[in-house]
Amino acid sequence: MKKIFYSIAILVTALGYGCHNSGGHLSLSTLDNTTNFKFEAEYDENKTGKLEKYLDSALNNELPLDQNIDLLVNVNGSDKFNLKAKNGWLVIDFDKRNSSMAGYMKVKKLTEGIKRKLTN
């Protein structure tokens, strides 16, 4: 009987701890090779508003990140990147072959800002 009681107590404690800390999920990955730059972020959904404000400011464009979006974003004239997003998930895909170094640096700086917003 004591073993069952202790097992239940441990299970309840573990579940409580897991549910309490589930809001801290964050996964960031970057692929940067000679032809492509890809950034992917999976984050807690409650950070979507904070990230949306940052991107709106950085890109001078309103992006509804809480909806399913898939669009091309103009960086500086001729350079564009593909942005896919939904609540808690964002992907930026930049083709380096048809873009300038300035466009690449701007996208890279943008993703660094995204990382800062999601880790703070």
C-alpha positions as CSV (number, residue, x, y, z in Angstrom):
1,M,0.0,0.0,0.0
2,K,2.8,2.4,0.8
3,K,4.5,1.7,-2.6
4,I,1.3,2.6,-4.4
5,F,0.9,5.8,-2.4
6,Y,4.6,6.8,-3.1
7,S,4.2,5.9,-6.8
8,I,1.1,8.1,-7.1
9,A,2.8,11.0,-5.2
10,I,5.8,10.8,-7.5
11,L,3.6,10.7,-10.6
12,V,1.5,13.7,-9.4
13,T,4.7,15.6,-8.7
14,A,6.3,14.8,-12.0
15,L,3.1,15.7,-13.9
16,G,2.8,19.0,-12.0
17,Y,6.4,19.9,-12.7
18,G,6.1,19.0,-16.4
19,C,2.9,21.0,-16.9
20,H,4.3,24.0,-15.1
21,N,7.5,24.0,-17.2
22,S,6.0,23.2,-20.6
23,G,5.7,26.9,-21.5
24,G,9.5,27.1,-22.0
25,H,9.7,25.2,-25.2
26,L,12.2,26.7,-27.7
27,S,13.9,25.2,-30.7
28,L,16.0,27.3,-33.0
29,S,17.9,26.0,-36.1
30,T,19.9,27.7,-38.8
31,L,21.2,26.2,-42.1
32,D,23.7,28.4,-43.9
33,N,25.4,27.0,-46.9
34,T,26.6,28.4,-50.3
35,T,23.2,28.5,-51.9
36,N,20.7,28.8,-49.1
37,F,20.1,30.4,-45.7
38,K,17.2,28.8,-43.7
39,F,16.1,29.7,-40.2
40,E,13.5,27.8,-38.2
41,A,12.0,28.6,-34.8
42,E,9.5,26.6,-32.8
43,Y,8.6,28.6,-29.7
44,D,5.9,28.9,-27.0
45,E,2.8,30.4,-28.6
46,N,2.5,33.1,-25.9
47,K,5.6,34.7,-27.5
48,T,3.9,35.2,-30.9
49,G,2.7,38.7,-30.1
50,K,6.2,39.8,-29.0
51,L,7.8,38.4,-32.2
52,E,5.1,39.9,-34.4
53,K,5.8,43.4,-33.0
54,Y,9.5,42.9,-33.6
55,L,9.0,41.7,-37.2
56,D,6.5,44.5,-38.0
57,S,9.0,47.1,-36.8
58,A,12.0,45.5,-38.5
59,L,10.3,44.9,-41.9
60,N,7.9,47.9,-41.9
61,N,5.1,45.4,-42.6
62,E,2.3,43.9,-40.6
63,L,2.5,40.2,-40.5
64,P,-0.2,38.1,-38.7
65,L,2.0,35.4,-37.2
66,D,-0.9,33.8,-35.4
67,Q,-2.4,32.8,-38.7
68,N,-1.0,30.4,-41.3
69,I,1.0,32.5,-43.6
70,D,3.3,31.7,-46.5
71,L,4.6,34.8,-48.4
72,L,7.6,36.5,-50.0
73,V,9.0,39.4,-48.1
74,N,10.9,42.1,-49.9
75,V,14.2,42.9,-48.1
76,N,15.7,45.8,-50.1
77,G,14.4,46.2,-53.6
78,S,15.3,43.0,-55.5
79,D,16.1,40.7,-52.6
80,K,13.3,38.6,-51.2
81,F,12.9,35.8,-48.7
82,N,10.1,33.3,-48.1
83,L,8.5,33.5,-44.7
84,K,6.2,30.8,-43.4
85,A,4.6,31.1,-40.0
86,K,1.8,30.1,-37.7
87,N,1.3,30.4,-34.0
88,G,4.5,29.1,-32.3
89,W,6.4,28.3,-35.5
90,L,8.4,30.5,-38.0
91,V,10.6,29.6,-41.0
92,I,12.7,32.1,-43.1
93,D,14.1,30.7,-46.3
94,F,16.5,32.9,-48.3
95,D,18.0,31.9,-51.7
96,K,21.6,33.3,-51.8
97,R,22.1,32.5,-55.5
98,N,19.8,35.2,-56.7
99,S,20.4,37.7,-54.0
100,S,23.0,40.3,-53.0
101,M,25.3,40.2,-50.0
102,A,23.5,43.2,-48.5
103,G,20.2,41.3,-48.6
104,Y,21.8,38.2,-47.0
105,M,23.3,40.3,-44.2
106,K,19.9,42.0,-43.6
107,V,18.1,38.6,-43.3
108,K,20.9,37.2,-41.1
109,K,20.6,40.3,-38.8
110,L,16.8,39.8,-38.7
111,T,17.1,36.2,-37.6
112,E,19.6,37.3,-34.9
113,G,17.0,39.7,-33.6
114,I,14.4,37.0,-33.7
115,K,16.6,34.8,-31.6
116,R,17.1,37.6,-29.0
117,K,13.3,38.2,-28.8
118,L,12.6,34.5,-28.3
119,T,15.3,33.9,-25.7
120,N,14.4,36.9,-23.5
